[in-house]
Structure formats: structure tokens, C-alpha cells
Amino acid sequence: MRAFGVFLIAALAAFSPATVRAQAMPDYAAIIAAPDRSEADRRTDDRREPVKLLAFTGAKPGMKVLDMGAGGGYSTEIMARAVTPGGTVYAQNSDAVENFTKRAASPAMKSVVSLIRPFDDPVPPEVKDLDLITFFYFYHDTTYMPVDRAKMNKRLFEALKPGGMLVVADHSAKPGDGATVGKTFHRIEEATLRQEVEAAGFKLVASGDFLKHPEDPRDAPVFRPKVPVDEFVLRFEKPR
């Protein structure tokens, strides 16, 4: 009987919530190594550290995700692969993007819903209780677009379920540059972005240093850089 009790305790431990969550996490390296991904996306991988970025988001099967500023869909497709099966990725763009339309025909995008909506009203009312929002390398663009960023961040906050996460990655500007170099350098100061997002009610819970490049002087556009571009990654939570 005592042996059975020990076995029962061990079995319950094996199926504890923490263990189940750990077991549910996908193999991010295998997702990025999938043979049906395009060569263009693999070239983008060289500067994006997608395995580490996926792990930082915590994306897993069954999640409902909003990918803000989806552009041509590089990050949208990666997220779609991570939340399959059972998940959905809403891909927001303010206008139709030809490259995204082409990518949408891929089987990997079957769980993706395209949303052509303004940044400060990114989802329809029925899209709610999201698990995760990703906003990769586009927040800085909203600083020179006709976007009410306070309204945008409030809508993102409302669309998430309590405990849901917002993960933002962007190109880093110099201290003091704030939101003034979005159009010229395609950068934003980390402290400024954090302040704007937290004003909507979000709480910063983690930051990643895997895209940091202190050798970048941050005084030039991010295209065709002479040294790797310094980038920050922040994870915010909607408090429970």
C-alpha cells in the first residue's frame, strides 16, 4: 500500500499544472527549421533570432494571438506555426500588403485571419480575450503615422485577457531621442515606448537582451547598417 501511495504522488506530480505547461511548449527550433519555410525568411532569421524570440513570447498551441503591423507576414507565419494546432493568429495591417497576400496562400497560414484596420482600432469588437499580442519592429512607425498611440495601447490592453501578454521588439534609439526619430532612423527610445505602454495599464514583466548590440551608435537608419542594429525586446502583462 505504501508503495502505491508513493507511486500515486509521483504520478500526480508528473501531471501537475507546471509540468503540463512545460510539456505543452512547442519545439521552437524545429518550427524555425521547418523545411517548407522560404529562403527569404531564413535570410531574415539571421538578424531576428526567431528561436529566442518565440521562446520569449511563450507562444504555444491553442493560443489566440494578435500580430500588430504584420507587414509581409514573416512574424505572423512563425506565430501561426507556434500556435498550431488549435490556435488563431490575427494579422493586423492598416492597408493591404501584397507580400502578405501572397504568403496567405501557404498551408502554414491556414490559422491566420487578416485584419485591415487602423493601428488605433486594430481589432473588431468580437476579437477579445487574446492570450498574446506581438508588435515587432513597427511601433516606431506609428510615431510618424496618423495614429493615436494612447488609444492604440488602450485597445490592445482591452483586447487581452487578464494575464495576457504584449511582446514588443523594436530598434533602439539613443537616450533623449524619444519618439522623434521614427521616420528618419526607424528607431524609438526604449524608455519612451515603455512609458507609453505602461500608461495604458500594462506591467513590464521581462526584457530580453538577445538582440542587444551596444556597438551600435544608434545615430543612423537601421537599413544596411555598418554594425548590427541594437534592438530591445519587452514583455508586458495585463494584470490579473
N, C-alpha and C positions, 0 to 999 in steps of 0.2 A: 504493500500500500504506500509506504514511504517513497519507494522508487517511482510509483505512478505519480505521486504528488510533485516530485522533482521534475518529472517529465512534463507534467501539466504546466508548471510555472515556466519552464523553458519554452514550451510551445506558445504560451501567451506572450512571452517576451518577444518571440520571433515575429508575432503579428501585432506588436504594439503600434500605435499611430506613427511614432517616429520611424520605425522600421518600414512600415508600409509606404510612408512618404519617400524614404530613401530608395526603396525598390522601384517606385514609380518614376523616378527621374530617368530621362532618356540618355542614351549614349551620344553625347553631343559631338564627339569626334567622328563617330560613324555617320551622323547626319551630314556633317561637312564633307566627309569623304565619299558620299553617295555618288556612284558612277554616272548618274543621269544629270548631275549639275553641270552647268555650262562652263566653258573655258573662260569666258568673260567674268563670271562670278568667282572662279578660282583665282583670277588675277586680282580681283578686288579683295579676296581673302588675305592677300599678302600684307595689306595695310590695316585690316579691320580686326584681326584676332577673333574671328567669329566663334571659335570653340569657347574661349574665355568669356566672350560677351554673352553667349547663350547661357552659360553656367551662371553668370551674374544675374540674368533675368529670372532664372528659376523656371523657365517655360517647361511645361510637361503636358502629356496627352490629356485631352478633355478641357483644357483652358479656353476661355474666351478672351481674345486679345485684340486691342486696337493698335494698329501701326500708323502713327501720325507722320505725315509728309512722306508717304510711301515711295514717291518718285517712280523709278522704273521697276521697283518691286524686289530689289536684292534682299533687303531685310525681311520683307513680307514673306517671301518664299522660305527663308530659313525658319521663321517663326511658324509657318504653316507646317513644315516638316516636323518641328518640335512638338506641336500640339496634336498631331495625328497619332492615333485615331480619336475621334470624338470631339475634337476642338474646332474652334472657328477663329479666323483672323479677319478683322475688318480693316481694310486698307484705305486710309483717307488721303485724298489729294484734292486740292482746291480746283484743279482743272484736269481734264483728261490728259494722260501721258501715253504717247504712242508706244514706248518701250514696255510700259506696264500692260497695255492691251495685248501685245504680242506674248508676253510672259504668261498672261492669264490662261492661255490655251494649254499650258503644261499640266500634266496629271498631278504634279506636286502642288498645284494651286487650287485643287478642287474644293478645299475647305475655306477658300478666301472669298470674302464679299467686298466688292469695290464700293467705296463711298466717295462721290464727288460732292464735297461740301466745304464751306469756308472753315478756316482754322479756328475761328472763334465760335463756331457752332458745328463741331466736327461729326456728331452722331445724331441720328434721328431719335425721338423720344423712346422708341421701343428697344433701343440698344442700351442696356443698363446692366448693373451688377457684373461688370467686367472684372476678370482676375488680374489683368496686366495691361498696361499701356506702354508702348515703346515709342520713343521720339528721338530718332537717330540722325544727327548731322543736319537738322533742318530748323531747330528752334531759332538759330541765329538769323535765318532768312525771314522769320516773322517780325524781326525788329525793323525791317525797312519795307515790309508789305503793309497794306492797309488792314492790319489785324489788331484787335483789342486783346492784348495778351492777358490782361487781368480776367477778362471774360472767358478767354480760351482756357486758362488754367482752372477757373471755377467749373467750367463744363467738364473738363477732364476729371476733376475731383468728384463731381456728381455722378459721372458715368461708372466709376469704380465701385465695387462692393467694399464694405468695411474690411480693412486688412489687405485690400488690393494694392498693387504696386505700380508706380510710374518709374520707368528707367529712361534716363536721358543721357545721350552721348553727344558731345559737340567739340568743335575746335576751340582751343583756348586762346583768349586774348590777354594782353598784358594787364596787370593791375592798374586800375584807373580808366581803362578803355570802356568799361561797362558794356552798354549795348550800342555803342557808336560806330563800330567797325564791321557790322554785319554785312553791309553791301560792298565795302572796299576790300576787306581782308577775309570775309566769310568766317568770322570768329565772334565769340562773345565771352565776356569775363565770367568765370565760374561763379564768383561770389554774387554777381548780378542775377544770373539765371537762378541760383539757389534762392535768393531773396524773393524773386518774383513767384517762384513755385510755392515756397513756404507761405507766402501771403494768402494763397488760396486755401490753406488748411493742411497741406501736406507736411509730413515729418521726414527729414532726411535720416535714413537708417544705415546707409552704407555708401562708400565711394570706392571705385576701382582705380588702381594705378597701373594697370597693364597696358594702357595706351599713352602713358606719360612719357614725354621726351623733353627733359629740361634743357637739352642743347638747342631747342628751337627758340629763336629770339622773339617770336610771336609778333613780328613787325612787318609781315608780308602776307599776301594772299596764300591760301592753302593749296592752290593748284600748282603742280610742278615744283614742289619745294626743293630747296638745296639740302635740307636735312629733314628727317621725319617730323611730321606735324605733332605738336603737343596737344593731346586731347584728354578730356575728363569724362568720367562715367559716374553718374549719380543714381542711387536708388532711393525713391521716396515712397512712403506708405501713407495710405488713407487710414487714420487712426480708427480702431475698432470702437 
